[in-house]
Amino acid sequence: VVLTTQEVKKLFDTLAEHFPDMYDVYYMELMTGLRRGELFGLKWSDIYEEKGEVQIRRSVKYLHGDLIVTNTKTNSGKRKIMLAESVKIMLMERHKVIDSEWVFPKENDNSLPYDPKKIFYHIQKVLAKAELPYVQFHNLRHTFATQAIFNGVEPTVLSNLMGHKIITFTLDTYTHGTIDM
């Protein structure tokens, strides 16, 4: 399941109006397609603002309330990606106001990253407020990939962006959306 361009716009409008503190999370996700553990595992030391790059080095999860920092899902998950200019600007602005080593810190303890499980519940509140169909947060990753293919991103480039080792996996997973489009 992927969101249409109109649904993404409605999502961002709703975030801006009702959930502005989470806008950057969704923006970063829809502009990079990171896995949620990778997204919340980003530290400022992973961001090279002057180059407009981000290094994906780790993933985070909470297990029984304890933070677990792990490697990326696969070895090819460790990767460097170029950021769109708008993402670079968003991160530069965010860095000015976030007092944490984590790009997306936990809401009540900025010494820890945001809990990736909580985004499952948060997206449901956003979608309900926006009157959008049910999707999981992971579907934003699919939305990114599908839009990238639709807009002409080469499969090898997309496979690298997504952290996939095998290009055919990327194509098998995401091309159905472009056929439907």
Secondary structure, 3 states (H helix, E strand, C coil): CCCCHHHHHHHHHHHHHHCHHHHHHHHHHHHHCCCHHHHHCCEHHHEECCCCEEEECCEEEEECCEEEEECCCCHHHCEEEECCHHHHHHHHHHHHHCCCCECCEECCEEEEECCCCHHHHHHHHHHHHHCCCCCCCHHHHHHHHHHHHHCCCCHHHHHHHHCCCCHHHHHHHHHHHHHHC
